[in-house]
Amino acid sequence: MAGCGPAGLTAALLLRRDGHRVTLYERFETPRPLGSGLMLQPSGMAVLDRMGLAETVARRGARIDALLGIEEHGRIALEAPYARLGVPDAFGIGIHRASLFGVLYEAVLSQGIEVRTGHEVTTSRTSDGGRYLVFSDHTHSYTHDLIVDASGWASRIDEGEQRGLLPFGALWASIPITPDDPHARNLLEQRYRRAAQMVGVLPIGSRSEGAPQEVAFFWSLRRVDHEQWHKTPLGVWKDEVRKLWPQVDFLLDRLTSHDDLTFARYAHRTSRKAHGNRLVRIGDAWHSASPQLGQGANMALLDAWALAAGLREGRSVAEGIRLTTRWRREHVALYQFVTAAFTPMFQSDLALWPLLRDRMMAPLSRFGPVARIQAQLMSGLFGWPLQTLGLDLPDYSALAAAMAPRAPSSTPSKC
Ligand SMILES: Cc1cc2nc3c(=O)[nH]c(=O)nc-3n(C[C@H](O)[C@H](O)[C@H](O)COP(=O)(O)OP(=O)(O)OC[C@H]3O[C@@H](n4cnc5c(N)ncnc54)[C@H](O)[C@@H]3O)c2cc1C
């Protein structure tokens, strides 16, 4: 298995549980997640629930009841409460990447799964009815029955040159907050100037018992502008953010250097071959997209579940990985399509897309079936992925009870 991200760690745990011998290869000397926060949707939580990890994960995260996006003139551009899903008590969970990684990695270590760090995979080759990985120092792994490529969107395993980088990325920071801070605790909130500027705040819980609660703060930025941003005094950028959303001033005050923010690039790509001879790709190594819909990690969890189920049901490794990709293909294609369609409404220089977002999509999404479809899309549940994989939603009232008591506020800070 190549990669210790959500896909690789989850697949390793599930395969181990089924009695397979698993080795994880990771490029970093110390496995670590890169980046700030992410949203765990009901789709991903369904997998964690069946692994017995949902409550542990939920306790480290923050409950998110809705997405709220407001454009520069105060008009609601996106309003998506989980309540519209029609599932009692369902919610999303904002979580620091380190928290999700920590839960999965601790489980991997406690299962005695072998993790080989400092192994940067460059490619893989077949041999003697198996396949092995080749590393950047020209050594190679021993031959395995199956190589699972979970090395993310920049996977080098038999993929040739990677394309698909999107023009916009985003600056991200995790910022500690106090109970008195004036932010809405149970919302993922965003502010937009057309689609060219976006600032957002996502509560992401606390990384460990007793550690402060944090929020992920993000600012949309064109890739080509990143270098210039770095050369410009931080105060100039802060003024620009304040103009769009003055109420995040208290967060900006806690950013003191450019180095407090990490620039994340996004790629939209689907691998030509989801599986091959003794090789299967899961997570971003198969399909990656902008995080606008907040699905990537959740899709990775579903892929990992499908892989374990496929290998259980298939009579051979080849049949197992065929089943895996067959069960996941439609859902993946659907979300790749929808994310590609949605992203320019929130990150682009185009004028028409944000206009459609504000004047058409936002009003429409308040009504009956459209509201329900939007909630399903956001939750990762559109296209019946759980039914295909024999999964169920977690018991959200039990999850809510397990989470640290917070003081929820449904009041968004005013624009
Ligand atoms: C800023 C940002 C915000 C996001 N927000 C959300 C969100 O809200 N919700 C959501 O569901 N998703 C979100 N995503 C997407 C999500 O992070 C990814 O879809 C998810 O991490 C994919 O998991 P993965 O395990 O497939 O890949 P990764 O998380 O990329 O993990 C790949 C692993 O492989 C290792 N690796 C890479 N190359 C090699 C190599 N050559 N050799 C060995 N090891 C290697 C890496 O070090 C890493 O450990 C966001 C992404 C970004 C960038």
The ligand as a MOL file (V3000), in Angstrom:
LIG
                    3D

  0  0  0     0  0            999 V3000
M  V30 BEGIN CTAB
M  V30 COUNTS 53 58 0 0 0
M  V30 BEGIN ATOM
M  V30 1 C -7.0810 22.5610 1.2880 0
M  V30 2 C -7.8750 21.3090 1.1470 0
M  V30 3 C -9.1170 21.1800 1.7640 0
M  V30 4 C -9.8360 19.9920 1.6640 0
M  V30 5 N -11.0430 19.8780 2.2820 0
M  V30 6 C -11.6970 18.7090 2.2310 0
M  V30 7 C -12.9280 18.5310 2.9460 0
M  V30 8 O -13.4590 19.4580 3.5770 0
M  V30 9 N -13.5240 17.3010 2.9280 0
M  V30 10 C -12.9650 16.2730 2.2370 0
M  V30 11 O -13.5350 15.1790 2.2790 0
M  V30 12 N -11.8370 16.4150 1.5310 0
M  V30 13 C -11.1960 17.6000 1.5230 0
M  V30 14 N -10.0300 17.7380 0.8240 0
M  V30 15 C -9.5660 16.6320 -0.0040 0
M  V30 16 C -8.8780 15.5880 0.8590 0
M  V30 17 O -7.8480 16.1640 1.6270 0
M  V30 18 C -8.2960 14.5020 -0.0360 0
M  V30 19 O -9.2670 14.1020 -0.9580 0
M  V30 20 C -7.8730 13.3170 0.8140 0
M  V30 21 O -6.8360 13.6950 1.6920 0
M  V30 22 C -7.4250 12.1790 -0.0920 0
M  V30 23 O -6.8920 11.1620 0.6930 0
M  V30 24 P -5.8070 10.1820 0.0930 0
M  V30 25 O -5.4270 9.2930 1.2050 0
M  V30 26 O -6.3210 9.6100 -1.1640 0
M  V30 27 O -4.5840 11.1140 -0.3330 0
M  V30 28 P -3.6470 12.0290 0.5570 0
M  V30 29 O -4.3830 12.5700 1.7140 0
M  V30 30 O -3.0350 12.9960 -0.3980 0
M  V30 31 O -2.5340 11.0600 1.1100 0
M  V30 32 C -1.5310 10.5500 0.2770 0
M  V30 33 C -0.4040 9.9900 1.1260 0
M  V30 34 O 0.5640 9.4210 0.2670 0
M  V30 35 C 1.8520 9.9170 0.5450 0
M  V30 36 N 2.6040 9.9670 -0.7010 0
M  V30 37 C 2.4270 10.8260 -1.7250 0
M  V30 38 N 3.2820 10.5620 -2.7130 0
M  V30 39 C 4.0090 9.5000 -2.3180 0
M  V30 40 C 5.0540 8.7530 -2.9150 0
M  V30 41 N 5.5210 9.0570 -4.1310 0
M  V30 42 N 5.5770 7.7230 -2.2200 0
M  V30 43 C 5.1150 7.4010 -0.9860 0
M  V30 44 N 4.1250 8.0740 -0.3750 0
M  V30 45 C 3.5760 9.1110 -1.0290 0
M  V30 46 C 1.5840 11.3030 1.1360 0
M  V30 47 O 2.6790 11.7570 1.9350 0
M  V30 48 C 0.3280 11.0380 1.9530 0
M  V30 49 O 0.6260 10.5480 3.2240 0
M  V30 50 C -9.3170 18.9300 0.8960 0
M  V30 51 C -8.0780 19.0590 0.2500 0
M  V30 52 C -7.3670 20.2340 0.3790 0
M  V30 53 C -6.0220 20.3470 -0.3020 0
M  V30 END ATOM
M  V30 BEGIN BOND
M  V30 1 1 1 2
M  V30 2 1 2 3
M  V30 3 2 2 52
M  V30 4 2 3 4
M  V30 5 1 4 5
M  V30 6 1 4 50
M  V30 7 2 5 6
M  V30 8 1 6 7
M  V30 9 1 6 13
M  V30 10 2 7 8
M  V30 11 1 7 9
M  V30 12 1 9 10
M  V30 13 2 10 11
M  V30 14 1 10 12
M  V30 15 2 12 13
M  V30 16 1 13 14
M  V30 17 1 14 15
M  V30 18 1 14 50
M  V30 19 1 15 16
M  V30 20 1 16 17
M  V30 21 1 16 18
M  V30 22 1 18 19
M  V30 23 1 18 20
M  V30 24 1 20 21
M  V30 25 1 20 22
M  V30 26 1 22 23
M  V30 27 1 23 24
M  V30 28 2 24 25
M  V30 29 1 24 26
M  V30 30 1 24 27
M  V30 31 1 27 28
M  V30 32 2 28 29
M  V30 33 1 28 30
M  V30 34 1 28 31
M  V30 35 1 31 32
M  V30 36 1 32 33
M  V30 37 1 33 34
M  V30 38 1 33 48
M  V30 39 1 34 35
M  V30 40 1 35 36
M  V30 41 1 35 46
M  V30 42 1 36 37
M  V30 43 1 36 45
M  V30 44 2 37 38
M  V30 45 1 38 39
M  V30 46 1 39 40
M  V30 47 2 39 45
M  V30 48 1 40 41
M  V30 49 2 40 42
M  V30 50 1 42 43
M  V30 51 2 43 44
M  V30 52 1 44 45
M  V30 53 1 46 47
M  V30 54 1 46 48
M  V30 55 1 48 49
M  V30 56 2 50 51
M  V30 57 1 51 52
M  V30 58 1 52 53
M  V30 END BOND
M  V30 END CTAB
M  END
